[in-house]
Amino acid sequence: MKIVSLQSVGLGATFPSRSYEGINEPYVLKVGKKIKDGRGGELGVTVTEINYQQGDFDAYGFEIYTVHTSDGHIRVLPADKYIAEWSE
């Protein structure tokens, strides 16, 4: 099974609306789609892979998602702040 998308828990990102007010939408990352900036515009970077990791650091457990992107970077996100969609 693989992770195909992540969605933030809570208010997420604020994107502008036509009435010049912000609209709170969950921040969504999908494999094969471009990453959006905080204003709703697309960055020139595509999500290539999302992984879940669990480990032990100084006797405290942690869970993270690593988001690999087309620019070669890995973004690390806390697992308790995102909901993952899994697929085969």
Biopython code that builds the backbone (N, CA, C, O; Angstrom):
import numpy as np
from Bio.PDB.StructureBuilder import StructureBuilder

atoms = [
    (1, "MET", "N", (0.839, -1.175, 0.000)),
    (1, "MET", "CA", (0.000, 0.000, 0.000)),
    (1, "MET", "C", (0.890, 1.245, 0.000)),
    (1, "MET", "O", (1.947, 1.279, 0.629)),
    (2, "LYS", "N", (0.427, 2.264, -0.725)),
    (2, "LYS", "CA", (1.158, 3.521, -0.833)),
    (2, "LYS", "C", (0.253, 4.676, -0.436)),
    (2, "LYS", "O", (-0.970, 4.596, -0.544)),
    (3, "ILE", "N", (0.876, 5.745, 0.024)),
    (3, "ILE", "CA", (0.133, 6.962, 0.328)),
    (3, "ILE", "C", (0.006, 7.762, -0.963)),
    (3, "ILE", "O", (1.002, 8.014, -1.641)),
    (4, "VAL", "N", (-1.216, 8.160, -1.303)),
    (4, "VAL", "CA", (-1.440, 8.926, -2.530)),
    (4, "VAL", "C", (-1.715, 10.398, -2.255)),
    (4, "VAL", "O", (-1.557, 11.232, -3.146)),
    (5, "SER", "N", (-2.129, 10.731, -1.018)),
    (5, "SER", "CA", (-2.341, 12.140, -0.695)),
    (5, "SER", "C", (-2.325, 12.354, 0.813)),
    (5, "SER", "O", (-2.544, 11.432, 1.599)),
    (6, "LEU", "N", (-2.055, 13.613, 1.193)),
    (6, "LEU", "CA", (-2.135, 14.058, 2.577)),
    (6, "LEU", "C", (-3.036, 15.274, 2.627)),
    (6, "LEU", "O", (-3.016, 16.108, 1.721)),
    (7, "GLN", "N", (-3.831, 15.377, 3.689)),
    (7, "GLN", "CA", (-4.683, 16.545, 3.899)),
    (7, "GLN", "C", (-4.469, 17.029, 5.322)),
    (7, "GLN", "O", (-4.477, 16.236, 6.264)),
    (8, "SER", "N", (-4.275, 18.338, 5.477)),
    (8, "SER", "CA", (-4.042, 18.877, 6.807)),
    (8, "SER", "C", (-5.288, 18.753, 7.673)),
    (8, "SER", "O", (-6.416, 18.772, 7.183)),
    (9, "VAL", "N", (-5.052, 18.627, 8.964)),
    (9, "VAL", "CA", (-6.127, 18.585, 9.947)),
    (9, "VAL", "C", (-6.276, 20.004, 10.490)),
    (9, "VAL", "O", (-5.274, 20.661, 10.773)),
    (10, "GLY", "N", (-7.489, 20.477, 10.636)),
    (10, "GLY", "CA", (-7.701, 21.824, 11.159)),
    (10, "GLY", "C", (-7.931, 22.822, 10.045)),
    (10, "GLY", "O", (-8.441, 22.471, 8.981)),
    (11, "LEU", "N", (-7.555, 24.064, 10.288)),
    (11, "LEU", "CA", (-7.868, 25.133, 9.351)),
    (11, "LEU", "C", (-7.078, 25.077, 8.062)),
    (11, "LEU", "O", (-7.582, 25.495, 7.020)),
    (12, "GLY", "N", (-5.861, 24.576, 8.100)),
    (12, "GLY", "CA", (-5.072, 24.474, 6.881)),
    (12, "GLY", "C", (-4.543, 25.809, 6.407)),
    (12, "GLY", "O", (-4.158, 26.647, 7.222)),
    (13, "ALA", "N", (-4.519, 26.015, 5.121)),
    (13, "ALA", "CA", (-3.974, 27.230, 4.522)),
    (13, "ALA", "C", (-5.099, 28.212, 4.221)),
    (13, "ALA", "O", (-6.247, 27.812, 4.030)),
    (14, "THR", "N", (-4.768, 29.490, 4.181)),
    (14, "THR", "CA", (-5.742, 30.519, 3.833)),
    (14, "THR", "C", (-5.487, 30.958, 2.404)),
    (14, "THR", "O", (-4.402, 31.441, 2.081)),
    (15, "PHE", "N", (-6.487, 30.791, 1.546)),
    (15, "PHE", "CA", (-6.378, 31.187, 0.149)),
    (15, "PHE", "C", (-7.266, 32.403, -0.091)),
    (15, "PHE", "O", (-8.326, 32.511, 0.525)),
    (16, "PRO", "N", (-6.867, 33.315, -0.961)),
    (16, "PRO", "CA", (-7.680, 34.517, -1.195)),
    (16, "PRO", "C", (-8.966, 34.183, -1.937)),
    (16, "PRO", "O", (-9.033, 33.234, -2.719)),
    (17, "SER", "N", (-9.985, 34.994, -1.666)),
    (17, "SER", "CA", (-11.243, 34.858, -2.398)),
    (17, "SER", "C", (-11.448, 36.114, -3.228)),
    (17, "SER", "O", (-10.669, 37.061, -3.119)),
    (18, "ARG", "N", (-12.461, 36.135, -4.035)),
    (18, "ARG", "CA", (-12.711, 37.304, -4.897)),
    (18, "ARG", "C", (-13.180, 38.514, -4.105)),
    (18, "ARG", "O", (-13.076, 39.644, -4.582)),
    (19, "SER", "N", (-13.699, 38.288, -2.892)),
    (19, "SER", "CA", (-14.162, 39.405, -2.067)),
    (19, "SER", "C", (-13.047, 39.920, -1.150)),
    (19, "SER", "O", (-13.313, 40.640, -0.187)),
    (20, "TYR", "N", (-11.810, 39.551, -1.450)),
    (20, "TYR", "CA", (-10.620, 39.984, -0.709)),
    (20, "TYR", "C", (-10.599, 39.480, 0.729)),
    (20, "TYR", "O", (-9.915, 40.057, 1.575)),
    (21, "GLU", "N", (-11.333, 38.421, 1.016)),
    (21, "GLU", "CA", (-11.279, 37.780, 2.312)),
    (21, "GLU", "C", (-10.591, 36.431, 2.136)),
    (21, "GLU", "O", (-10.608, 35.845, 1.054)),
    (22, "GLY", "N", (-9.996, 35.960, 3.198)),
    (22, "GLY", "CA", (-9.346, 34.657, 3.119)),
    (22, "GLY", "C", (-10.339, 33.533, 3.324)),
    (22, "GLY", "O", (-11.295, 33.665, 4.088)),
    (23, "ILE", "N", (-10.111, 32.442, 2.648)),
    (23, "ILE", "CA", (-10.916, 31.240, 2.802)),
    (23, "ILE", "C", (-10.001, 30.161, 3.352)),
    (23, "ILE", "O", (-8.978, 29.842, 2.746)),
    (24, "ASN", "N", (-10.360, 29.599, 4.493)),
    (24, "ASN", "CA", (-9.560, 28.520, 5.063)),
    (24, "ASN", "C", (-9.912, 27.213, 4.384)),
    (24, "ASN", "O", (-11.069, 26.792, 4.385)),
    (25, "GLU", "N", (-8.919, 26.582, 3.811)),
    (25, "GLU", "CA", (-9.077, 25.293, 3.151)),
    (25, "GLU", "C", (-7.993, 24.363, 3.679)),
    (25, "GLU", "O", (-6.899, 24.811, 4.023)),
    (26, "PRO", "N", (-8.290, 23.087, 3.743)),
    (26, "PRO", "CA", (-7.234, 22.144, 4.129)),
    (26, "PRO", "C", (-6.093, 22.195, 3.114)),
    (26, "PRO", "O", (-6.323, 22.369, 1.917)),
    (27, "TYR", "N", (-4.872, 22.042, 3.601)),
    (27, "TYR", "CA", (-3.716, 21.983, 2.722)),
    (27, "TYR", "C", (-3.603, 20.552, 2.225)),
    (27, "TYR", "O", (-3.507, 19.627, 3.032)),
    (28, "VAL", "N", (-3.614, 20.352, 0.913)),
    (28, "VAL", "CA", (-3.628, 19.013, 0.331)),
    (28, "VAL", "C", (-2.382, 18.811, -0.527)),
    (28, "VAL", "O", (-2.027, 19.665, -1.339)),
    (29, "LEU", "N", (-1.731, 17.680, -0.335)),
    (29, "LEU", "CA", (-0.592, 17.266, -1.150)),
    (29, "LEU", "C", (-0.957, 15.947, -1.804)),
    (29, "LEU", "O", (-1.329, 14.998, -1.114)),
    (30, "LYS", "N", (-0.854, 15.871, -3.144)),
    (30, "LYS", "CA", (-1.188, 14.645, -3.874)),
    (30, "LYS", "C", (-0.025, 14.241, -4.761)),
    (30, "LYS", "O", (0.611, 15.082, -5.395)),
    (31, "VAL", "N", (0.244, 12.949, -4.798)),
    (31, "VAL", "CA", (1.299, 12.427, -5.663)),
    (31, "VAL", "C", (0.923, 12.728, -7.114)),
    (31, "VAL", "O", (-0.196, 12.448, -7.546)),
    (32, "GLY", "N", (1.862, 13.298, -7.854)),
    (32, "GLY", "CA", (1.647, 13.636, -9.257)),
    (32, "GLY", "C", (1.099, 15.031, -9.481)),
    (32, "GLY", "O", (0.963, 15.461, -10.626)),
    (33, "LYS", "N", (0.780, 15.753, -8.404)),
    (33, "LYS", "CA", (0.234, 17.112, -8.512)),
    (33, "LYS", "C", (1.249, 18.118, -8.009)),
    (33, "LYS", "O", (2.139, 17.775, -7.230)),
    (34, "LYS", "N", (1.118, 19.360, -8.452)),
    (34, "LYS", "CA", (2.020, 20.423, -8.017)),
    (34, "LYS", "C", (1.652, 20.896, -6.612)),
    (34, "LYS", "O", (0.494, 20.831, -6.202)),
    (35, "ILE", "N", (2.663, 21.372, -5.886)),
    (35, "ILE", "CA", (2.455, 21.927, -4.549)),
    (35, "ILE", "C", (1.952, 23.354, -4.709)),
    (35, "ILE", "O", (2.417, 24.095, -5.575)),
    (36, "LYS", "N", (0.985, 23.736, -3.855)),
    (36, "LYS", "CA", (0.455, 25.106, -3.877)),
    (36, "LYS", "C", (1.128, 25.924, -2.791)),
    (36, "LYS", "O", (1.498, 25.410, -1.735)),
    (37, "ASP", "N", (1.279, 27.220, -3.078)),
    (37, "ASP", "CA", (1.811, 28.116, -2.061)),
    (37, "ASP", "C", (0.657, 28.584, -1.168)),
    (37, "ASP", "O", (-0.478, 28.142, -1.347)),
    (38, "GLY", "N", (0.927, 29.450, -0.234)),
    (38, "GLY", "CA", (-0.079, 29.910, 0.708)),
    (38, "GLY", "C", (-1.147, 30.804, 0.115)),
    (38, "GLY", "O", (-2.110, 31.147, 0.801)),
    (39, "ARG", "N", (-1.001, 31.194, -1.152)),
    (39, "ARG", "CA", (-1.992, 32.060, -1.802)),
    (39, "ARG", "C", (-2.798, 31.326, -2.859)),
    (39, "ARG", "O", (-3.566, 31.952, -3.589)),
    (40, "GLY", "N", (-2.641, 30.027, -2.957)),
    (40, "GLY", "CA", (-3.413, 29.243, -3.920)),
    (40, "GLY", "C", (-2.743, 29.046, -5.259)),
    (40, "GLY", "O", (-3.255, 28.296, -6.090)),
    (41, "GLY", "N", (-1.604, 29.700, -5.501)),
    (41, "GLY", "CA", (-0.875, 29.527, -6.753)),
    (41, "GLY", "C", (-0.021, 28.275, -6.711)),
    (41, "GLY", "O", (0.403, 27.839, -5.641)),
    (42, "GLU", "N", (0.229, 27.700, -7.874)),
    (42, "GLU", "CA", (1.044, 26.490, -7.941)),
    (42, "GLU", "C", (2.519, 26.838, -8.016)),
    (42, "GLU", "O", (2.920, 27.768, -8.716)),
    (43, "LEU", "N", (3.309, 26.086, -7.294)),
    (43, "LEU", "CA", (4.754, 26.181, -7.400)),
    (43, "LEU", "C", (5.192, 25.255, -8.525)),
    (43, "LEU", "O", (4.417, 24.392, -8.937)),
    (44, "GLY", "N", (6.372, 25.404, -9.019)),
    (44, "GLY", "CA", (6.850, 24.560, -10.110)),
    (44, "GLY", "C", (7.402, 23.231, -9.625)),
    (44, "GLY", "O", (8.332, 22.692, -10.226)),
    (45, "VAL", "N", (6.843, 22.696, -8.547)),
    (45, "VAL", "CA", (7.357, 21.484, -7.916)),
    (45, "VAL", "C", (6.227, 20.466, -7.811)),
    (45, "VAL", "O", (5.133, 20.791, -7.347)),
    (46, "THR", "N", (6.494, 19.230, -8.244)),
    (46, "THR", "CA", (5.497, 18.158, -8.212)),
    (46, "THR", "C", (5.842, 17.153, -7.118)),
    (46, "THR", "O", (7.011, 16.828, -6.908)),
    (47, "VAL", "N", (4.812, 16.664, -6.421)),
    (47, "VAL", "CA", (5.001, 15.618, -5.410)),
    (47, "VAL", "C", (5.238, 14.299, -6.143)),
    (47, "VAL", "O", (4.432, 13.902, -6.985)),
    (48, "THR", "N", (6.330, 13.625, -5.827)),
    (48, "THR", "CA", (6.653, 12.358, -6.491)),
    (48, "THR", "C", (6.363, 11.144, -5.618)),
    (48, "THR", "O", (6.074, 10.064, -6.133)),
    (49, "GLU", "N", (6.439, 11.316, -4.298)),
    (49, "GLU", "CA", (6.259, 10.181, -3.395)),
    (49, "GLU", "C", (5.967, 10.701, -1.991)),
    (49, "GLU", "O", (6.489, 11.739, -1.586)),
    (50, "ILE", "N", (5.122, 9.966, -1.243)),
    (50, "ILE", "CA", (4.842, 10.289, 0.157)),
    (50, "ILE", "C", (5.044, 9.012, 0.971)),
    (50, "ILE", "O", (4.511, 7.956, 0.630)),
    (51, "ASN", "N", (5.821, 9.121, 2.051)),
    (51, "ASN", "CA", (6.098, 7.968, 2.912)),
    (51, "ASN", "C", (5.749, 8.277, 4.355)),
    (51, "ASN", "O", (5.767, 9.432, 4.780)),
    (52, "TYR", "N", (5.433, 7.232, 5.100)),
    (52, "TYR", "CA", (5.172, 7.328, 6.532)),
    (52, "TYR", "C", (6.353, 6.725, 7.262)),
    (52, "TYR", "O", (6.853, 5.671, 6.870)),
    (53, "GLN", "N", (6.809, 7.385, 8.328)),
    (53, "GLN", "CA", (7.916, 6.862, 9.118)),
    (53, "GLN", "C", (7.588, 6.969, 10.597)),
    (53, "GLN", "O", (6.980, 7.935, 11.056)),
    (54, "GLN", "N", (8.010, 5.947, 11.326)),
    (54, "GLN", "CA", (7.811, 5.921, 12.767)),
    (54, "GLN", "C", (9.141, 5.590, 13.392)),
    (54, "GLN", "O", (9.859, 4.719, 12.902)),
    (55, "GLY", "N", (9.482, 6.271, 14.469)),
    (55, "GLY", "CA", (10.771, 5.994, 15.070)),
    (55, "GLY", "C", (10.825, 6.364, 16.528)),
    (55, "GLY", "O", (9.817, 6.741, 17.124)),
    (56, "ASP", "N", (12.009, 6.255, 17.102)),
    (56, "ASP", "CA", (12.237, 6.546, 18.508)),
    (56, "ASP", "C", (13.400, 7.530, 18.590)),
    (56, "ASP", "O", (14.485, 7.266, 18.073)),
    (57, "PHE", "N", (13.165, 8.656, 19.237)),
    (57, "PHE", "CA", (14.199, 9.683, 19.358)),
    (57, "PHE", "C", (14.235, 10.124, 20.814)),
    (57, "PHE", "O", (13.266, 10.697, 21.313)),
    (58, "ASP", "N", (15.334, 9.865, 21.493)),
    (58, "ASP", "CA", (15.473, 10.213, 22.911)),
    (58, "ASP", "C", (14.313, 9.694, 23.753)),
    (58, "ASP", "O", (13.791, 10.408, 24.609)),
    (59, "ALA", "N", (13.918, 8.461, 23.508)),
    (59, "ALA", "CA", (12.855, 7.775, 24.252)),
    (59, "ALA", "C", (11.457, 8.344, 23.980)),
    (59, "ALA", "O", (10.493, 7.917, 24.616)),
    (60, "TYR", "N", (11.326, 9.294, 23.052)),
    (60, "TYR", "CA", (10.016, 9.805, 22.660)),
    (60, "TYR", "C", (9.715, 9.281, 21.264)),
    (60, "TYR", "O", (10.535, 9.425, 20.357)),
    (61, "GLY", "N", (8.572, 8.687, 21.088)),
    (61, "GLY", "CA", (8.202, 8.206, 19.766)),
    (61, "GLY", "C", (7.801, 9.368, 18.874)),
    (61, "GLY", "O", (7.293, 10.377, 19.364)),
    (62, "PHE", "N", (8.020, 9.242, 17.593)),
    (62, "PHE", "CA", (7.557, 10.257, 16.662)),
    (62, "PHE", "C", (7.059, 9.583, 15.401)),
    (62, "PHE", "O", (7.514, 8.498, 15.036)),
    (63, "GLU", "N", (6.138, 10.227, 14.752)),
    (63, "GLU", "CA", (5.591, 9.752, 13.484)),
    (63, "GLU", "C", (5.602, 10.927, 12.518)),
    (63, "GLU", "O", (5.151, 12.022, 12.852)),
    (64, "ILE", "N", (6.118, 10.692, 11.327)),
    (64, "ILE", "CA", (6.208, 11.756, 10.325)),
    (64, "ILE", "C", (5.817, 11.230, 8.953)),
    (64, "ILE", "O", (5.811, 10.025, 8.703)),
    (65, "TYR", "N", (5.492, 12.164, 8.077)),
    (65, "TYR", "CA", (5.355, 11.885, 6.655)),
    (65, "TYR", "C", (6.506, 12.587, 5.964)),
    (65, "TYR", "O", (6.816, 13.737, 6.276)),
    (66, "THR", "N", (7.141, 11.902, 5.025)),
    (66, "THR", "CA", (8.155, 12.547, 4.198)),
    (66, "THR", "C", (7.578, 12.689, 2.797)),
    (66, "THR", "O", (7.125, 11.718, 2.190)),
    (67, "VAL", "N", (7.603, 13.922, 2.300)),
    (67, "VAL", "CA", (7.051, 14.236, 0.984)),
    (67, "VAL", "C", (8.216, 14.521, 0.049)),
    (67, "VAL", "O", (8.906, 15.529, 0.201)),
    (68, "HIS", "N", (8.437, 13.640, -0.916)),
    (68, "HIS", "CA", (9.519, 13.785, -1.889)),
    (68, "HIS", "C", (8.977, 14.559, -3.084)),
    (68, "HIS", "O", (7.862, 14.310, -3.542)),
    (69, "THR", "N", (9.774, 15.497, -3.584)),
    (69, "THR", "CA", (9.314, 16.346, -4.686)),
    (69, "THR", "C", (10.285, 16.332, -5.859)),
    (69, "THR", "O", (11.429, 15.891, -5.745)),
    (70, "SER", "N", (9.797, 16.825, -6.980)),
    (70, "SER", "CA", (10.560, 16.791, -8.233)),
    (70, "SER", "C", (11.818, 17.646, -8.192)),
    (70, "SER", "O", (12.698, 17.466, -9.033)),
    (71, "ASP", "N", (11.933, 18.567, -7.248)),
    (71, "ASP", "CA", (13.136, 19.391, -7.147)),
    (71, "ASP", "C", (14.220, 18.730, -6.294)),
    (71, "ASP", "O", (15.262, 19.331, -6.035)),
    (72, "GLY", "N", (13.967, 17.477, -5.855)),
    (72, "GLY", "CA", (14.949, 16.728, -5.096)),
    (72, "GLY", "C", (14.888, 16.947, -3.594)),
    (72, "GLY", "O", (15.683, 16.368, -2.854)),
    (73, "HIS", "N", (13.969, 17.765, -3.136)),
    (73, "HIS", "CA", (13.844, 18.018, -1.706)),
    (73, "HIS", "C", (12.908, 17.014, -1.043)),
    (73, "HIS", "O", (12.080, 16.378, -1.696)),
    (74, "ILE", "N", (13.063, 16.891, 0.261)),
    (74, "ILE", "CA", (12.173, 16.070, 1.075)),
    (74, "ILE", "C", (11.588, 16.978, 2.150)),
    (74, "ILE", "O", (12.318, 17.557, 2.955)),
    (75, "ARG", "N", (10.280, 17.094, 2.153)),
    (75, "ARG", "CA", (9.604, 17.890, 3.166)),
    (75, "ARG", "C", (9.126, 16.951, 4.261)),
    (75, "ARG", "O", (8.555, 15.900, 3.970)),
    (76, "VAL", "N", (9.353, 17.316, 5.517)),
    (76, "VAL", "CA", (9.000, 16.485, 6.660)),
    (76, "VAL", "C", (7.800, 17.115, 7.355)),
    (76, "VAL", "O", (7.840, 18.280, 7.752)),
    (77, "LEU", "N", (6.725, 16.328, 7.499)),
    (77, "LEU", "CA", (5.497, 16.826, 8.097)),
    (77, "LEU", "C", (5.099, 15.950, 9.279)),
    (77, "LEU", "O", (5.258, 14.731, 9.215)),
    (78, "PRO", "N", (4.581, 16.546, 10.364)),
    (78, "PRO", "CA", (4.168, 15.744, 11.521)),
    (78, "PRO", "C", (2.916, 14.932, 11.207)),
    (78, "PRO", "O", (1.946, 15.467, 10.668)),
    (79, "ALA", "N", (2.932, 13.651, 11.540)),
    (79, "ALA", "CA", (1.828, 12.754, 11.190)),
    (79, "ALA", "C", (0.542, 13.094, 11.935)),
    (79, "ALA", "O", (-0.545, 12.789, 11.445)),
    (80, "ASP", "N", (0.639, 13.712, 13.099)),
    (80, "ASP", "CA", (-0.576, 14.034, 13.842)),
    (80, "ASP", "C", (-1.307, 15.256, 13.294)),
    (80, "ASP", "O", (-2.392, 15.586, 13.773)),
    (81, "LYS", "N", (-0.739, 15.927, 12.310)),
    (81, "LYS", "CA", (-1.362, 17.108, 11.713)),
    (81, "LYS", "C", (-1.903, 16.856, 10.304)),
    (81, "LYS", "O", (-2.434, 17.769, 9.672)),
    (82, "TYR", "N", (-1.769, 15.616, 9.808)),
    (82, "TYR", "CA", (-2.209, 15.283, 8.449)),
    (82, "TYR", "C", (-2.949, 13.951, 8.426)),
    (82, "TYR", "O", (-2.661, 13.052, 9.215)),
    (83, "ILE", "N", (-3.899, 13.841, 7.516)),
    (83, "ILE", "CA", (-4.636, 12.602, 7.280)),
    (83, "ILE", "C", (-4.158, 12.044, 5.941)),
    (83, "ILE", "O", (-4.129, 12.757, 4.938)),
    (84, "ALA", "N", (-3.788, 10.775, 5.934)),
    (84, "ALA", "CA", (-3.261, 10.159, 4.716)),
    (84, "ALA", "C", (-4.345, 9.368, 4.004)),
    (84, "ALA", "O", (-5.186, 8.727, 4.635)),
    (85, "GLU", "N", (-4.310, 9.425, 2.672)),
    (85, "GLU", "CA", (-5.155, 8.566, 1.834)),
    (85, "GLU", "C", (-4.238, 7.491, 1.248)),
    (85, "GLU", "O", (-3.254, 7.795, 0.574)),
    (86, "TRP", "N", (-4.575, 6.246, 1.515)),
    (86, "TRP", "CA", (-3.770, 5.112, 1.072)),
    (86, "TRP", "C", (-4.420, 4.431, -0.128)),
    (86, "TRP", "O", (-5.643, 4.442, -0.269)),
    (87, "SER", "N", (-3.599, 3.839, -0.987)),
    (87, "SER", "CA", (-4.101, 3.094, -2.145)),
    (87, "SER", "C", (-3.133, 1.958, -2.436)),
    (87, "SER", "O", (-2.005, 1.940, -1.943)),
    (88, "GLU", "N", (-3.591, 1.021, -3.239)),
    (88, "GLU", "CA", (-2.763, -0.129, -3.589)),
    (88, "GLU", "C", (-1.773, 0.213, -4.662)),
    (88, "GLU", "O", (-0.993, -0.644, -5.078)),
]
sb = StructureBuilder()
sb.init_structure("model")
sb.init_model(0)
sb.init_chain("A")
sb.init_seg("    ")
for serial, (resi, resn, name, xyz) in enumerate(atoms, 1):
    if name == "N":
        sb.init_residue(resn, " ", resi, " ")
    sb.init_atom(name, np.array(xyz, "f"), 0.0, 1.0, " ", f" {name:<3s}", serial, name[0])
structure = sb.get_structure()
